[in-house]
Structures are given as structure tokens and as C-alpha cells.
Amino acid sequence: MSFAYDRHTPQVLDDVSLSVPRGAIVGLLGPNGSGKTTLLRLLSGTLTPTSGRVTVGDADVRALSRRDLARRIAVVPQETHSAFDFSAIEIVLMGRYPHLGAFELEGIDDFAIARDALAATGTLALESRRFATLSGGEKQRVVIASALAQASDILLLDEPTASLDLGYQFDIAALLARLNRERGETMIVSTHDLNLAATLCTELVLLKAGRVMATGPIGDVLTPANVRALYGVDADVVLHPRAGHLTVVPFARAD
């Protein structure tokens, strides 16, 4: 799959191929401008490839209606801004729209699904709170709840821990891991945080200048050589004995 925003600009993605197994958590890593967010938009059907295609199972994304696509793929953006003073439960109920008919209002079952999603993300007590009054970590968990209420097969997450403090970063990573473990959610996570990827992901895709530099299980891909090639930084990649996963410790710009 390749993509350019118009014929007068260089390709943002060039001959990118990847496969996401059901139930996996796949991390997209790469420096700024490598094409991570563009790739997520292509996977979600927001953008159309210049060449190639995106499929969910056997279905070509371009052949699906917006409603059917929303039933298959949910997106958690890096930031969510509401122009209106919605409550947390109203934000989550927006995830039910793909399952409602024209002019149909949410019913008892939709509210039950929304509250179950809030409970799954630890935000049920916030359901009546105005979204604008929530902290950054609370907002992110409510947006993830909305994606869960959408009842799709796949979650696409763009920098889910950006601008959050260390405590909220840990909470979001633990939440996503639990949702994958308990609900079998398939996730594709774009992130600059190598340690988040090491904590959360089962597989990685490394993007550099719009091309796939490496892909595969995290233990095979997250290596000092790949970190150096991707970011121009020398780093130790070691198994943390207490955390039980790889950790990345950068120590110098590569010569």
C-alpha cells in the first residue's frame, strides 16, 4: 500500500505491507514524519490508498459503508475536544451510533452497553460528569470506553498516553492490556514511547520515511540495532527482572 496526499507531494507511505493477527496488540513505532498517523487513517478508512488496499478479514475497507466500517473498527484519537458540554455517558453513547437506525434513539440496551464500557475502563462513577471537567487521564479512559461501546473488532489508538503523567500512562497501559486479555480486543497502537510498546505490545511495525523497516514479535524487533537505525540513538534494550518485559534506556546520540 502506498499513499500521497496529492500528486504534487512525495509519497507519505511507500509500498507498506503488514498483517495484524486477531487478538494481537501491534505497536507502530517511528520518528516524527514517518507516516504512523497517516497509516492509522488509511487503516480506519478515513483516507484511501493511492495504490494497494486495506482489508478487514476478507472485506475491502473501501467496499464497506461508513456504518459497517464503524462496526469493525473503532478509533481512539490522540486528543478529543468536544464543542458541546456533553457528559461522560453521552460521549460513550456516541459509540452506539453505528448500531442505531436512522432517527433511532439509544435504548435501554445501549445504555447498559455504555455503562458496561465505563465500568470496564474504571470510569462508571464519572458518567454524569461533564467531559470538559475531567482530567486528561479520565478523558482518555472515557474515550476508550466510547470505542468499546462501539463493539468493533479492532481498536486503533493514536498516541494513547501522550501528554499524560507517569501515573496515567501506567493506568492506560494496564487498561489496554486488560481489555486485550479479558475481551480479546485487537489493537494497533501508534506511539513514540518505546517503553509503552515494550510493556503492552505483542508485535511491532517500525516505520521510517514511509517504509516498513522491520516487523515481527517484539523480542525480535525491539533491538539496540533497530533503535539506532530508527532514531539515531544508542540504547540498551534489556529484560527488566521485576517488570518482566523489555525496557529501553537511551544513552547517546549515534555517531
Long-range contacts (C-beta under 8 A, 24 or more apart in sequence): 1-42, 1-49, 1-51, 1-52, 1-53, 1-54, 2-49, 2-50, 2-51, 2-52, 3-38, 3-42, 3-47, 3-49, 3-50, 4-50, 11-50, 11-210, 12-38, 12-210, 13-38, 13-39, 13-42, 13-210, 13-211, 14-209, 14-210, 14-211, 15-211, 16-52, 16-207, 16-210, 16-211, 16-212, 17-52, 17-212, 18-205, 18-212, 18-215, 20-154, 20-186, 20-188, 20-203, 21-186, 21-203, 22-153, 22-184, 22-186, 23-180, 23-184, 23-185, 23-186, 24-186, 24-187, 24-202, 24-203, 25-176, 25-177, 25-180, 25-186, 25-187, 25-188, 25-189, 25-200, 25-201, 25-202, 25-203, 26-187, 26-188, 26-189, 26-201, 26-202, 26-203, 26-204, 26-205, 27-189, 27-190, 27-191, 27-196, 27-197, 27-200, 27-201, 27-203, 27-204, 27-205, 27-218, 28-188, 28-189, 28-190, 28-191, 28-204, 28-205, 28-207, 29-191, 29-192, 29-194, 29-197, 29-204, 29-205, 29-206, 29-207, 29-230, 30-206, 30-207, 30-208, 30-213, 30-230, 31-208, 31-230, 31-231, 33-209, 34-207, 34-208, 34-209, 34-210, 35-207, 35-209, 35-210, 36-158, 36-190, 36-207, 37-158, 37-190, 39-190, 39-207, 40-75, 40-156, 40-158, 40-188, 40-190, 43-73, 43-156, 43-188, 44-69, 44-73, 44-75, 44-156, 45-69, 45-73, 56-153, 56-154, 67-98, 68-98, 70-97, 70-98, 70-150, 70-152, 71-98, 71-99, 71-150, 71-151, 71-152, 72-152, 72-153, 72-154, 73-152, 73-153, 73-154, 73-156, 74-146, 74-147, 74-148, 74-150, 74-152, 74-154, 74-155, 74-156, 75-147, 75-155, 75-156, 75-157, 75-158, 76-140, 76-143, 76-144, 76-147, 76-155, 76-156, 76-157, 76-158, 76-160, 77-143, 77-158, 78-158, 78-159, 78-160, 78-162, 79-162, 79-163, 80-139, 80-143, 82-131, 82-132, 85-130, 85-131, 85-132, 86-130, 86-131, 87-127, 87-128, 87-129, 87-130, 87-131, 88-118, 88-123, 88-126, 88-127, 88-128, 88-129, 88-130, 88-131, 88-134, 88-142, 89-114, 89-115, 89-118, 89-127, 89-128, 90-131, 91-131, 91-142, 91-143, 91-145, 91-146, 92-117, 92-118, 92-127, 92-142, 92-145, 92-146, 92-149, 93-146, 93-149, 94-146, 95-145, 95-146, 95-147, 95-148, 95-149, 95-150, 95-151, 96-149, 96-150, 98-150, 99-151, 110-149, 113-149, 113-151, 114-145, 114-149, 116-149, 117-145, 117-146, 117-148, 117-149, 118-142, 118-145, 120-145, 120-148, 120-179, 120-183, 121-145, 121-148, 121-175, 122-171, 122-175, 135-168, 136-163, 136-164, 136-168, 137-164, 137-165, 137-167, 137-168, 137-171, 137-172, 140-164, 140-168, 140-172, 141-171, 141-172, 141-175, 144-172, 144-175, 144-176, 144-179, 148-179, 148-183, 148-185, 153-186, 154-185, 154-186, 154-187, 154-188, 155-185, 155-186, 155-187, 155-188, 156-187, 156-188, 157-187, 157-188, 157-189, 157-190, 158-190, 159-190, 159-191, 159-192, 160-189, 160-191, 161-191, 161-193, 161-196, 162-192, 169-193, 169-196, 173-199, 173-200, 176-200, 194-222, 194-227, 194-235, 194-248, 195-247, 195-248, 197-222, 198-222, 198-245, 198-246, 198-247, 198-248, 199-243, 199-245, 206-230, 218-246, 219-246, 222-246, 222-248, 228-254
